[in-house]
């Protein structure tokens, strides 16, 4: 992990726009009508509706997606009582985490008030603004009173994350760690070092999942909290032990099964660890310096199951695994509280998620291939994209069952899908692609199966039910790779095209190809030699019906692949060219971009074919094409050769397809801004329509455009390249594509193959 310096941190917070969060409009605001609807006089109508029915605030405002992160700065991280204003960077940071992990809007509010009564009064007065309150960095014992009072006086969820966030995550971790080492939580001895807000809440939650109070020893800065002591507040008295034989941490941990540290660094020694029971569980959660370092704990006891609060060691107890999703679930059912049932639901959902196969995106982030449930992985990673759907849904269900929800959810799968869309993990388009492909899985050949990305994608595509993979490559190498990467190849066919057993098939393919290309000078021997190349062999599998679709591109240069596809598969008779398209999914909608791979400097006739192909492809995705043909010129403003070729292509397309929404040539700003286009060029065929398809004048501009969008906007999802115009479902992927990128193309290829089969059946029936 990179060392964080003071200079780097200050530069990060100061550079560009100061701070880490901002407010953005969610409604149109360009015209006077927009502003009149947003403010006076239009805004009066929702105000009156809310006055009559207060719950309509969730309908007409951001209340249902807005959380206040509130602090008085009395216990800020490891900095202590630094004051409300000084804690603002932390509260902004919490707001950032809410947004990126839960899609939740946040106002950070720093209250300069240490008196609990006055602090509560301030929060109570501003509470109508929010759908939930996240209390943050408030010192104990005041934090206990503040949270309890606000939970009683407010009708929205209130949670002090310093208490309950750590409690929920560590309880899930403890549940799983004890499962790994085969111990019963009802019987284990637990030592908790620390007696602040987090320690008290953690220990109570451990009891809620089965830990026995008589088996728990808690310590504060003065030693073991026992009934002998007279200096205990109410929270500490609850955990006071009657044992008189232990007073220090060293004495308390002897034969203990679990150590939970919520105190300060370097207080647990190696000798103390050695004195613990077999297979001890150590949660050293002081940050940034834990109670004992990971290295020292492992050196003292190789059998230890270890967690820290740090990202650079296994099993990190990180509150971000919990609070965004707990509030997400609570907000989505308009809950009046976050109760014990909801917290326990989060515990079990987080614990259960760690036992499921780990998504490839998580392995990629941590640069490993085989994270799986065990000693080094019993808590989900913060980047796990399934947390929002699994934890939020569990919390929402618990809210409904426990009676604190104002709103119910009927379709839980649909709700989970909407959460994935919310954070851009998936879009409605990709969900639809996957569902359609899974309904009609086809045999898909993966050309470069010895590439780790291709191999993982094939296994993932099979597990998601969207295809029956066929792997091309050396079977021994593939099986060895799969074993190293912990991938299950059961039910997946491997074809070693160079193996002697494939000789008959190579020769059969060669005869077919030689006969097909005999007027191009092909001989049988030349064709037979080509069958030792995976692209020729794989495409012939599709050409002959031995497979339904083919995926290639991670290794092979596009120019070579294009040559092979022209020779083996060929272009559909209704076109003279073929091309590719990339789909851009963004928060603003879906764009289809052509041609992004094949035609470097298309002339007018080629542009016409690309436009026809693009229109067909957009219809393939069940959308009505609205096409803008892009140029540096607007409707004749330039007489350059480049502008003229686009203009002629538009004229031909409009003549051929008078009902097709297509126009140009135009600059991209007018293509994407309907208001500006209609103000300047009201005569266009695109009147009243939003463009969804862009045809670029050359390969450079098309490719540069989608790659620039990909780099500039983290919320943009790119699917492609998707082939247009070939006789068979042959699809390419970009060099450097991720596993998810490949699986997306596999879904498209599967649907392509299925549609091709349906068309063939219909044609055969009509011909009969």
Secondary structure, DSSP 8 states (H G I E B T S, - for coil): -----HHHHHHHHHSSSSSS------S--SSHHHHHHHSTTTHHHHHHHHHH-GGGHHHHSGGGGEEEEEE-SSSBTTTBS--TTTTHHHHHHHHHHHHHHH--EEEEEE-----HHHHHHHHHHHGGG-SEEEE-S--TTHHHHHHHHHHHH-SSEEEEHHHHHHHHHHHHHHHHHHHHTT--TTT--EEEE--SHHHHHHHHHHHHTT--GGGEEEEETTEE-BTT-S---HHHHHT-B---S--SHHHHTTT-SEEEE-S-TT-S-HHHHHTS-SS-EEEE--SSS-SS-HHHHHHH-TT-EEEES-TTSSSB--GGGTHHHHHHHHHHTT-S---HHHHHHHHHHHHHHTTS---HHHHHHTT-S---SBTTBSS--TT-TTHHHHHHHHHHHHHHHTT--SS--S-HHHHHHHHHHHTTSS-HHHHHHHHHHHHT-EEEEES-TTSHHHHHHHHHHHHTTSEEEEEES-HHHHHHHHHHTT---TT-EEE-TTSGGGHHHHHHHHHHHHHHTGGGT--HHHHHHHTTSHHHHHHHHHHHTS-SEEEE-SSS-HHHHHHHHHHHT-B-TT-S--EEEEEEEETTEEEEEE-SSS-SS--HHHHHHHHHHHHHHHHHTT---EEEEE-SSSTTS---HHHHHHHHHHHHHHHH-TTSEEEEEE-HHHHH-HHHHHHH-TTSTTTT----EEE-SSHHHHHHHHHHHHHH-TT-EEEEEEEESBSS-EEE--TT--HHHHHHHHHHHHHHHHHHHHHHHHHHHHH-
